[in-house]
Amino acid sequence: MLATEGPFLFLPERLTRYRIHPQSYTSRVLTDPIKNLYARLEMFLRLLPHSRAAEMTSIIEHHMDGVLWSLESEYERDAPVRTEPAPLKYKQAAQARIEELVAQVDFLERELQAFQQSRSWRVTAPIRLTIDQLKRFKRAIRLKR
């Protein structure tokens, strides 16, 4: 997706290091498998509307399937021993959350579209274009050094 916005540079080595505070949101998400899976699912749902290539959409959907499968496994692992074959209420909860996230993405997409069609957005378009060109020019100068 980044390549569709222009040239970029990929560096495979780690360039930064940071500590995650034990009480931070990130720490809570990383240590709770279900929260981690929901966070990943939300990320993929937010990426999906922006994937322009069919191959990218396919990759995102593949990862979403993996997350959904992992969620089902987590719920089954945490559920008490039972005789019925599938934890229907857990699947329904996951499906309800997915529907919430899809609705939220749809709402935000409509809000963004309305904002981009507003008069102020159209009037300031030349200013934003000029600023973007100046930023690209500045980056190009830095890369040449």
N, C-alpha and C positions, 0 to 999 in steps of 0.2 A: 504494500500500500504506500510505503514511503517513496518508492521509485516513481509513483505517478505524480508526485509533487515537484520533482526535479532531481538533480544529482545529489548524491549523499555518499558519505565515506563510512565504511564498515571496518571497525578495528576489533579483532577477535579477543584481544587481551583485556583483562579487567583494569579499568583506569581509576576507579574510586573504591572506597571502602567506607562503610558507615555502620553504626551500632543501632540496633533496634531496641528501644526502651521496653522493658518487660510489661509496662502498663499501657503501651501504645495500641492503637487500633490494629496496626500492622502485625504486632506481636500476637494479639488475640486471634486474628484471622489465620496466621501461620500455625498456631498451636491447636486450633480447633478444626479438625478435618472437615466437618460439615460447613462451617463458616467459610473455610478456604474454598471448598467446592462451589458454594453459592457465589462467592466473590468472582471466581473464575468464570462461572456461567454468566454472571452479569457483564463481565468484560467482553465475552464473546457475543452476547446479545447487543452490546453497544457497538461492536465492530461490524457486525453483520450488515446493517444498513449502509455502511460506508465501503463495503467491498465492491469494487468495480469490475473485477475479473471473475469469471466463473470458477477458475481454479482456486482463487482466494476464498470465495464463498464455500466451495467444497471443503477446503481445509478447515475453515471455521466451523462448519456443520459437523465435520468429523470430530473435532475437539469437543464440541458441545455434546455429541453422542457419548464420548468418553466420560465427560463430566457427569452426565445423567446416569450412566451406568455405575460410576463410582458412588454417586449419591444413593442410588438404590442399594448398593452393597453396604454402604455405611449405615443406612437405616435398618437393613436386614441384620447387620452385625449387632447393632444396639438393641434390636427388638427382642423381647423374650421369646423363648422357644414356643413354637406354635405348630399347629397341624395344617393350617391353610397354606396354599402354595405361594401366595404373593401378598405383601403388605400393602393392600389397597389404599388405606388411609395415608400412608407415607407417599405413595405415588401421587395421590390426589393432592397432598400438600405441596409436593415438588412441582406438580403441574400448575397448581394455583399460583405459586411463586413465579413460575415462568410466565404465566399469563399476566401477572402484575407487572413484571419487568418489561414484557413486550408492550403492554399498554403504556407504561411510563416512557419507553423509547418512542412510541408513536406520538404521544403527547408532546414530548420534547422536539421531535422532528417537525410537528405542525407549528410549534412555537418558533422554532428557528426559521422555518419557511415564512411565517408571517413577519418576523423581524427583518428577514432579508428582502422582503417585498415592500417594506415600509419606505416612506419618502426620505426619512433621515438616512437610511442605509444607502439608498440610491444617490443622494446628494453627496455623501461622504466617500463614495466609491473612488473618485480620482485621488483623494487624499490617501486612502488605504493602499491603492495601487502604487503611488509614489513612495510611500513608506516601505512597502514590500520590495520595490526595486532598489531602494537605498540599502536595505538590509542585505539583499543578495549581492550587491556591489561590494559592500563592506566585507561579507564572508569571502567573496572571490579574492579580494585583496589580501585577506589573512591567509588564505590557502596558498597564494603565490609566494609568500615569504618563506 
